[in-house]
Amino acid sequence: MLDRRFAVAPLMDWTDRHCRVFHRQISRHALLYTEMLTSGAVIHGDRIRLLGFSDCEHPVALQLGGSDPGELATAATIGAEFGYDEINLNVGCPSDRVKDGRFGACLMAEPELVAACVAAMKEAVTIPVTVKCRIGIDDQDPELALDTLARAVVDAGADVLIVHARKAWLNGLSPKENRDIPPLDYDRVYRLKAALPRVPVIINGGIGSLAEARRHLAHVDGVMLGRAAYQEPWRLLSVDPDLFGEPAAHRGMKDVFEALMPYIARQLEAGVRLHAITRHFVGAFHGVRGARAFRRHLSIHGGRPGAGLEVLRAAIALVEDASGAEIAA
């Protein structure tokens, strides 16, 4: 069974395989998620490019978007065959292309359809099927909307609920505004957990530190960090000792990068450009002298044709050795 106390949220165009390998070097135990892939892309697209991942990424979940039960069942089967540890259905993303395609947060208005999708996926695979949602959309009453959706998908077999603790306003707010403007309502997620004590409930939304995560764990089963984990990955250095009671994978970010070097070398040999990997590193150092020079060096030199490990090593050399101060931050 997957330990869901801490997860790194799926972020479209961000949490690709290189990002996930980077995060796995920082925490051995955090549950990682792919960026959302539509069921159609999984079925008809380049599966190796879209679904391929490294063995070191486990535990890793595939997040799907879609609203056709048959297509989602097929996509889930493909994901399971690729070796993913979980299939997650996104019912929370508020982007315009999601709404136009009838998947993501707009499905909060169709709980019976979401339940049918979950049931089809559960019948197709033996690994866990989970649902990530909002507390409601637009003018919905969050008490009724979240409860209705949650009970419908649980009855259909959903193994876990992941709840972003704010509404999505599909009419009137941009996707970016939907990340910040609707107020957070953590108590609503706590009430859901109290109402469904046997169902694992994971909370997401606006959580910026492990101290906050620990406070939420007094009320729910797990915590998911999104932008805080991506933009300030050094925060993940404390996940294993603080939440799982095990030594950190590495004491500081310089050790993380040293452990990543063989992976990066293999990717470069396979034709991947350095920038495709190092673009995920810009927030790696925090409160350390040289962090700005590190970012600037990667920005200037990392995207040049033929850029190799020497560029990353030179950028790291510009950062003052913090002797593990990152892990204590």
N, C-alpha and C positions, 0 to 999 in steps of 0.2 A: 504494500500500500504506500502511495506517495505521501511524504510528509509535507503538508501544505501550510506550515506556519509562516513561510515567507516565499513570495513569488515576485518576479520582475515582470511587469505588465507588457503585453504586446503593444507596440507602437508602429503605426503604418510608416513605411519607408525608413525606419530606424532599426528595429530589432531583427536585422538580417543575420545570417549564419556567422559572419565575422564578429558582429556585436555580441552574439551569444557565446562564442568561444572566449571572447574577452571577459565577459561577465563570469563565465564558469571558472576562469583562472582566479577570480577574486573570491568566489564562494563555491564550495563544493556542494552545498545543499540547497541553495535557492532553486525553486522551480522556475524554469525559463519558458517563455512563450515565443512562438513565431509571430511576425506581423500577420495581420489578417489576410487570408487568401480566399477568393471567392471559390465556390464549389465548381463553377464553370472553368476557372483557370486551372484548378487542380486536375479536372477531368480531361481538358482539351489542350492544356499548355505544355510547356517543356518541364516535365516533372523533375528531372534531375536538377535543373536550375532553380525551380521554385521550392522543392521539398528536400533537396539534399542537405544533409547536416553531418557534423563530425560526431563520432562516438562519445567524445569527451563532453558533449553538451547534455547528456542525460543527467537528471530527468528533464525532458523537454516536451512541451505540448504544442500541438498544431491548432491554430485558431482558424476557423472557417467562417465565411459569411455566405448567406444564401437563405432562400425561403422555399425551395422545392425539396420535399422530403426525400424523393428518390435520388435526386442529384447529391444531396448532402450525405445520404447513406453510401453512395458510390465514392464520394470524395473521402469520407471517413474511412472506408475500407482501404483506399489507396494510402491514406496517411498511416493506418495501422500496419500495412504491409511494409512501409518505409521504416518502421520501427519507432514511431512516436509513442510516448508514454500516456498520452491523453489527447482527446479531441475536444476542443472548446468551440461552442457556437456563440458568435458575437451578436448580442441583441442590445448593444449599447453605443456603438459608434455613430456620431451624429453628422458625418460628412455628407456633402451634397450628392456625391456619386453613390454613397450607400443608400440614401433615400430614393434616388432615381432608380436604383436597381432592386428596390424592395427587400433590403436586408439591413442589418444593423438596428439602430434605435427605433426606427419606425415600426418594427415588429412588436414593440411593447404594446401597440394597439391591437395586436392579433395573437393573444396568448394561446388560443386553440391551435393556430397554425404552428406556432413555435413548439407546442407540445407534440404535434404530429411529426415535426422535424426531429425532435429529440428521440421519439419512439422509434423512428426509422433508423436513426444512427445507432441506437442501443441494440437494435436487432441485428445490425450489420457487423458490429465489432464487439470484442470482449474487453477492450481497455476502457477506462472511465470516459464518460461523456459528460461534459460540464457546460454551464451556461453563464455568460457574462452579460450583465444588464445594467440599466440605470434604475433609479427609484421611480421613474415615470417620465413621461414626455408631455410637453405643452401644458394643456389645462387639466391633465389627469390628476386625480387625487392620489398622492403617493401611497397612502394607506391602502387604498383599494387596488391600485394598479400593480404595485409590487407584490402584494399578497396573492392576487389573482394569477399573475404570471408565475410566481414561485411555486404555488401549489399545483398549477397545471403541469409545469415541467418536471417537478418532483414525482407527481403521479405517473408521468410518462417514462420515468426512469433516470432522470438526471442525477448524477452522483454528487455534484457540488454546485453551489451557487456563488458566483463572484459578483458583488454589487458595488458599482460606482455610486457613491453616496450623494449624488446630485441629479436633478432632472436634466433632460436634454430638451432644449427649446428648438424644435425643428423649423418653426415659423418665427423668424424675427432675430435669431442669433446665428452668427457664423460658427463653423466648427471650432475655430480658435476661441471665440467668446464662450462657447459651451464648455470649455475646459476651466473657465474661471468665474464667469458671472453668476450662473445659477448657484444659490447658496448650498453649502454642504450640510447634510443632515445625517450625521453619524448615528444619532439616536434611532433613526428610522431603521437602519440596518441592524442595530442591536435588538430592536423589537422583533424584526424578522427572525433573528436567531432564537430569541426566546419563544417565538411561536412555533418554530420548527427545530426543536432541540436535538433531534437525531440527524439532521441534515447539516453537513459541513458548510459553513457560510464564511466567505472571504470578503474582507472590506477593502475598498479601493477609493482613491480620490483625494487629492490634496495632502497626502501624507508625506512629510518631508524629512523624517529622521527615524532612526531605530528607536529612539526614546518614545516618539509618538506611536510607533508600531507596537511596542511593548504595552502601552496603555490600552490600545485597541484589543490586544490579545486577552485582556480580562473579560471581554464581552463576546468575542467571535473566535472562530477557529484558526483564522489566518489573516495575513495582511499582504496586500499587493502594492508595491511601489512602481510608479511609472516614470514620469519625467525626472523626479529626484534621483532615481537610480541611473538614468541615462545621462543626465547633465552633470551629475556629481557622483560618478561611479566609485570614488574612494569610500563613499558611505558603506558600500557592500563589504568592505574589509572586516567590519565588525559583526556581520551577520552570523557567521559560524560560531564564534565564541559567545556572542550575546544571546542568540536565539536557539542554538543547537547544542551548546555546551561542549564544543569541540574546538581545537586550535584553529586559528585562521589559516587559510590556504597559503597566504604569503603575508609577511609582516608589513610590507609597504608596496607602493605602486611600482617602484623600480624593479622589485623582485617579480612582480606580475609581468612586467614587460619582458624581463629576461626569460621567463617561462614561455612567453608567447613567441619568441624569436623563431623556433623551429617551425611552428605553424605558419607564421608569416612567410618564411623562406619557401615553404612548399607552395603556398598560394602564389607567390611571385613567379615561381618556376612554372606554375600552371597557367600563367598569363594574366592573373589578377593584378590590377594597378595598386600601388601602395596606398593611394588616397582612399580607395574603396574600403580599406581596413582602418587606416589611421583617422578617418573622419569621426570614428567613434571614441577617440581618445582625448578630445579637446578639453574635457572636464576632469581629467584624471588626477590632477594635482590641485590641492586646495590649501590656501594659507601657507604656501611654500614659495620661497624666493626662487624666481626663475620660471614660474608657471606661465606667465605671459610670454616669455621668450620661447618656451616650449611650444605653445600654441602657434606663435608667429612663424617659427621655423617650419613646422609641419605644414602650415598654410602656404608658405612661399615655395617650399621645396618638395612637399609630398606629392603634389599633383603633376610634377614634371615627368615627361616620358623617361622610362628607365630608372626612376627613383627606386632605391633599394633600402636594405636594412641600415645602410650607413646614414641615411637621412633620419631615421628614427633614433638611432644611437646618438647622433649629434644633438638631436632635440632633447633627449633624456639627459645628456651631459650638461645642458644649460640649467637644469633644475638642481637646486641645492639639496644635498643629501639630508633628508629629514629624519633619518634614523628611526623610521617607523612611526613618526608623529601622525601620519595619516590615520593609522588604525586607532589612535586614541581620540581622534577628532569627534 
